[in-house]
Amino acid sequence: MKGLEISRAFWEECGKPLFEERFPELMGMIAVGLVGSGSECYGYDDDVSRDHDFEHGFCVYLPDEERVTRRQEFLLGRAYESLPKEFKGLRRSLFNPAGGNRHGVFRTEEIYRAMTGFAGKPEGWRDYLRVQDEALAEVINGEVFYDGLGEFTAIREAWSNPPRDVQLKKLCGYLIRMSQTGEYNYGRCLQRGDEAAAQLSAAEFVRAAVSAWGWIHNRPSPYYKWCLRSLADYADAATLESLLRNILTGPCGDGSKEALVKAACGEILDKVRVTFPECGDAQELQRAALMLNDRIADGVLRSLSPLAAIG
């Protein structure tokens, strides 16, 4: 079973009955799920994932102290700790993992502040731009198994649906980054005989390409370890994924990688033109990027550097 399946089963079979019995008055106040860091939250966990920080568990998310007091939080935490230490072949660690506790009882405000820097919903494009893509990806991954108030889910859904202006600005930036790193700097590094720098340019190109594909679909990509793997989540990305993997693993300096970069740029440009008909006559990435930027409704955001949204 995948980590998310185990987490849901642990909640349904062990956590929910216990909490309903001991805290019936709080069931309408809590949310339960598993989101955030960890390969299991993306559904990417495998046998290798189990060598560290991998155990059964879920998270209980609480509203403010006016609705759930500190005393109640403490009691919920004690109840959580009383749950079975072994479940479906896994055993909970007696020590905190290196990244801190990933399971247990938390305040909704604390969780969202830790991931985004904000306690609740974003209030405009500036809030979205202050959060790195990998953090946005953690906000919207995983699953919510139960939400009595609907509050945790409402915040999550707000972060999951960036406005069109944010999508355009993000995509604009990554298309330009692709052009800079792949179409321009990769070849120049080879001309200088610096294959190491060329490989770094190729890696930056791949990351930008994955991010661009994500924002075509209005979704952020996870951090570097999982960004290429995330393309498998899109039904239309098989060709692009193959090209990008070959760019990373193929030989450097024999001309084949330049052809792969060109093909990947074409794949993304084709998708941009289909998804955004206003770019129908764009024949290069930078031209498409600037056309997208011109479509941004907010004048302030439109006037910012084309790279302003990607750091």
C-alpha positions as CSV (number, residue, x, y, z in Angstrom):
1,M,0.0,0.0,0.0
2,K,1.1,3.6,-0.7
3,G,1.6,5.9,2.3
4,L,-1.5,7.9,1.7
5,E,-3.6,4.7,1.6
6,I,-2.0,3.6,4.8
7,S,-2.7,7.0,6.4
8,R,-6.3,7.0,5.4
9,A,-6.8,3.4,6.6
10,F,-5.1,4.2,10.0
11,W,-7.6,7.1,10.4
12,E,-10.6,5.1,9.4
13,E,-9.8,2.0,11.3
14,C,-8.1,3.4,14.4
15,G,-8.3,7.2,14.7
16,K,-11.9,8.0,13.8
17,P,-13.5,5.4,16.2
18,L,-11.3,6.7,19.0
19,F,-11.9,10.4,18.4
20,E,-15.7,9.8,17.9
21,E,-15.8,8.0,21.2
22,R,-13.7,10.4,23.3
23,F,-14.4,13.7,21.6
24,P,-17.8,13.7,19.9
25,E,-18.2,17.4,20.6
26,L,-15.0,18.2,18.7
27,M,-15.7,16.2,15.5
28,G,-17.4,19.1,13.9
29,M,-14.3,21.3,14.6
30,I,-11.4,19.1,13.3
31,A,-10.0,18.3,9.9
32,V,-7.9,15.2,9.3
33,G,-5.6,14.3,6.4
34,L,-2.0,14.2,5.2
35,V,-0.5,17.0,3.3
36,G,3.0,18.6,3.0
37,S,6.5,17.2,2.8
38,G,7.3,13.6,2.2
39,S,7.1,11.5,-0.9
40,E,3.9,9.8,0.4
41,C,2.0,13.1,0.2
42,Y,2.6,13.1,-3.5
43,G,1.9,9.5,-4.0
44,Y,5.5,9.0,-5.1
45,D,6.7,6.7,-2.3
46,D,8.2,3.3,-3.0
47,D,10.3,0.7,-1.3
48,V,13.2,3.0,-1.1
49,S,11.1,5.6,0.7
50,R,10.8,3.4,3.7
51,D,14.4,3.7,4.8
52,H,13.7,6.9,6.8
53,D,10.9,9.0,8.3
54,F,8.2,6.5,7.0
55,E,5.5,5.4,9.3
56,H,1.8,5.1,9.6
57,G,0.0,8.3,10.8
58,F,-2.2,11.2,9.9
59,C,-2.6,14.8,10.9
60,V,-5.4,16.4,12.9
61,Y,-5.9,20.1,12.1
62,L,-7.5,22.4,14.6
63,P,-9.0,25.9,14.3
64,D,-8.2,28.8,16.6
65,E,-8.1,28.5,20.4
66,E,-11.5,30.2,20.8
67,R,-13.1,27.1,19.2
68,V,-10.7,24.4,20.4
69,T,-8.9,25.3,23.6
70,R,-5.3,24.4,24.5
71,R,-6.6,21.9,27.0
72,Q,-8.6,20.2,24.3
73,E,-5.6,20.3,22.0
74,F,-3.5,18.6,24.7
75,L,-6.1,15.9,25.2
76,L,-6.4,15.3,21.4
77,G,-2.6,14.9,21.3
78,R,-2.6,12.4,24.2
79,A,-5.3,10.4,22.4
80,Y,-3.3,10.4,19.2
81,E,-0.3,9.1,21.0
82,S,-2.4,6.2,22.4
83,L,-3.1,4.9,18.9
84,P,-1.5,1.6,17.9
85,K,2.3,1.8,17.5
86,E,2.2,-0.8,14.8
87,F,-0.1,-0.9,11.7
88,K,0.1,-2.8,8.5
89,G,3.7,-3.8,9.0
90,L,4.9,-0.3,10.0
91,R,6.1,0.8,13.4
92,R,6.0,4.4,14.7
93,S,9.3,5.9,15.7
94,L,10.0,6.7,19.3
95,F,12.0,9.7,18.2
96,N,11.1,12.7,16.1
97,P,12.3,12.4,12.5
98,A,14.9,14.7,11.2
99,G,12.4,17.0,9.6
100,G,10.2,17.2,12.7
101,N,6.9,15.6,13.4
102,R,4.9,14.9,10.3
103,H,1.9,13.4,12.1
104,G,-0.1,14.3,15.1
105,V,-2.2,17.3,16.2
106,F,-1.6,20.8,14.7
107,R,-3.3,24.1,14.4
108,T,-4.5,24.9,10.9
109,E,-3.0,28.3,11.1
110,E,0.4,26.9,12.1
111,I,0.4,24.4,9.2
112,Y,-0.4,27.0,6.5
113,R,2.0,29.5,8.0
114,A,4.8,27.0,7.9
115,M,4.2,26.1,4.3
116,T,3.3,29.5,2.8
117,G,4.1,32.2,5.4
118,F,0.4,33.0,5.6
119,A,-2.1,31.8,8.2
120,G,-5.0,31.4,5.8
121,K,-6.1,32.1,2.3
122,P,-4.2,34.2,-0.2
123,E,-5.7,37.7,-0.7
124,G,-4.3,38.5,-4.1
125,W,-1.5,37.9,-6.6
126,R,1.2,39.3,-4.3
127,D,0.5,36.5,-1.8
128,Y,0.9,33.8,-4.5
129,L,4.2,35.4,-5.7
130,R,5.7,35.4,-2.2
131,V,5.4,31.6,-2.0
132,Q,7.9,29.3,-3.9
133,D,6.4,26.8,-6.3
134,E,7.6,23.8,-4.2
135,A,5.8,25.2,-1.2
136,L,2.6,25.7,-3.2
137,A,2.9,22.1,-4.4
138,E,3.1,20.9,-0.7
139,V,0.0,22.9,0.1
140,I,-2.1,21.2,-2.5
141,N,-0.7,17.6,-2.4
142,G,-1.9,14.7,-0.3
143,E,-5.5,14.3,0.8
144,V,-8.0,15.6,3.3
145,F,-9.8,12.6,4.8
146,Y,-12.3,14.5,6.9
147,D,-13.2,18.1,7.5
148,G,-15.9,19.0,10.0
149,L,-15.7,22.7,9.5
150,G,-14.6,22.8,5.9
151,E,-12.1,25.5,6.9
152,F,-8.9,23.6,6.3
153,T,-10.2,22.6,2.9
154,A,-11.3,26.1,1.9
155,I,-7.9,27.5,2.5
156,R,-6.3,24.6,0.6
157,E,-8.6,25.1,-2.3
158,A,-7.8,28.9,-2.4
159,W,-4.1,28.1,-2.8
160,S,-4.9,25.4,-5.3
161,N,-6.6,27.8,-7.7
162,P,-4.2,30.7,-8.5
163,P,-5.9,33.5,-10.6
164,R,-5.2,33.6,-14.3
165,D,-2.9,36.6,-13.9
166,V,-0.6,34.5,-11.6
167,Q,-0.7,31.6,-14.1
168,L,0.3,33.9,-16.9
169,K,3.1,35.6,-15.0
170,K,4.5,32.2,-13.8
171,L,4.4,30.7,-17.2
172,C,5.9,33.8,-18.8
173,G,8.9,33.5,-16.4
174,Y,9.6,29.8,-17.0
175,L,9.3,30.1,-20.8
176,I,12.0,32.8,-20.7
177,R,14.1,30.8,-18.3
178,M,13.9,27.9,-20.7
179,S,15.0,30.1,-23.6
180,Q,18.0,31.5,-21.5
181,T,19.2,28.2,-20.2
182,G,18.5,25.8,-23.1
183,E,18.4,27.7,-26.3
184,Y,21.1,30.2,-25.4
185,N,23.5,29.3,-22.5
186,Y,23.8,25.6,-23.1
187,G,25.4,26.1,-26.6
188,R,27.5,29.0,-25.4
189,C,29.0,26.9,-22.6
190,L,29.9,24.2,-25.1
191,Q,31.5,26.8,-27.3
192,R,33.8,27.7,-24.4
193,G,34.6,24.0,-23.8
194,D,33.0,24.1,-20.4
195,E,30.9,20.9,-20.4
196,A,30.3,21.1,-16.6
197,A,28.6,24.5,-17.0
198,A,26.7,23.2,-20.0
199,Q,25.3,20.3,-17.9
200,L,24.2,22.8,-15.2
201,S,22.5,24.8,-18.0
202,A,20.8,21.7,-19.2
203,A,19.6,20.9,-15.7
204,E,18.2,24.4,-15.2
205,F,16.5,24.1,-18.6
206,V,14.8,20.8,-17.5
207,R,13.5,22.3,-14.2
208,A,12.2,25.3,-16.1
209,A,10.5,23.1,-18.7
210,V,8.8,21.0,-16.0
211,S,7.6,24.1,-14.2
212,A,6.3,25.6,-17.5
213,W,4.3,22.5,-18.2
214,G,2.9,22.6,-14.8
215,W,1.8,26.2,-15.1
216,I,0.2,25.5,-18.5
217,H,-2.1,23.4,-16.4
218,N,-2.1,26.1,-13.6
219,R,-0.3,23.8,-11.1
220,P,3.1,24.3,-9.4
221,S,5.8,21.7,-9.6
222,P,7.4,20.1,-6.5
223,Y,11.0,20.6,-5.5
224,Y,13.9,19.3,-7.6
225,K,13.9,15.7,-6.4
226,W,10.3,15.1,-7.6
227,C,9.8,17.7,-10.4
228,L,10.6,15.4,-13.3
229,R,8.6,12.6,-11.7
230,S,5.6,15.0,-11.5
231,L,5.2,14.9,-15.3
232,A,3.8,11.4,-15.0
233,D,0.8,13.1,-13.3
234,Y,-0.2,14.7,-16.6
235,A,-1.8,12.5,-19.3
236,D,-0.3,14.6,-22.0
237,A,3.3,14.8,-20.9
238,A,4.9,11.5,-21.9
239,T,6.8,12.9,-24.9
240,L,8.1,15.8,-22.9
241,E,9.1,13.6,-20.0
242,S,11.1,11.3,-22.3
243,L,12.9,14.3,-23.9
244,L,13.8,15.8,-20.6
245,R,15.1,12.6,-19.1
246,N,17.3,12.1,-22.2
247,I,18.6,15.7,-21.9
248,L,19.7,14.9,-18.3
249,T,21.2,11.5,-19.0
250,G,22.5,11.8,-22.6
251,P,26.1,12.6,-23.7
252,C,27.2,16.2,-23.6
253,G,28.8,18.0,-26.6
254,D,27.9,15.6,-29.5
255,G,25.0,17.7,-30.8
256,S,22.3,15.3,-29.7
257,K,21.4,17.3,-26.6
258,E,20.9,20.5,-28.6
259,A,18.4,18.6,-30.7
260,L,16.6,17.3,-27.6
261,V,16.4,20.8,-26.2
262,K,14.9,22.1,-29.5
263,A,12.4,19.3,-29.5
264,A,11.4,20.0,-25.9
265,C,11.0,23.7,-26.6
266,G,8.8,22.8,-29.6
267,E,6.7,20.4,-27.5
268,I,6.0,23.1,-24.9
269,L,5.4,25.9,-27.5
270,D,2.9,23.7,-29.2
271,K,1.1,23.1,-25.9
272,V,1.1,26.9,-25.1
273,R,-0.4,27.8,-28.5
274,V,-3.2,25.2,-28.0
275,T,-3.9,26.3,-24.4
276,F,-3.6,30.0,-25.0
277,P,-4.9,30.7,-28.5
278,E,-3.7,34.3,-28.2
279,C,-0.2,33.0,-28.8
280,G,-1.2,31.2,-32.0
281,D,1.4,33.0,-34.1
282,A,4.3,32.8,-31.7
283,Q,7.3,30.9,-33.2
284,E,9.7,31.1,-30.2
285,L,9.5,30.8,-26.5
286,Q,10.4,34.4,-25.7
287,R,7.8,35.8,-28.1
288,A,5.1,33.5,-26.5
289,A,6.2,34.6,-23.0
290,L,5.8,38.3,-23.8
291,M,2.5,37.7,-25.5
292,L,1.2,36.0,-22.3
293,N,2.6,38.8,-20.2
294,D,0.7,41.3,-22.3
295,R,-2.6,39.5,-21.4
296,I,-2.2,40.0,-17.7
297,A,-5.1,42.1,-16.5
298,D,-3.5,43.7,-13.4
299,G,-1.3,46.6,-14.6
300,V,1.1,46.5,-11.8
301,L,1.8,42.7,-12.2
302,R,2.0,43.1,-15.9
303,S,4.6,45.8,-15.6
304,L,6.9,43.8,-13.4
305,S,9.9,42.0,-14.9
306,P,8.9,38.9,-16.8
307,L,10.9,36.9,-14.3
308,A,9.3,38.4,-11.3
309,A,7.1,35.5,-10.4
310,I,9.7,32.7,-10.5
311,G,12.4,34.2,-8.2
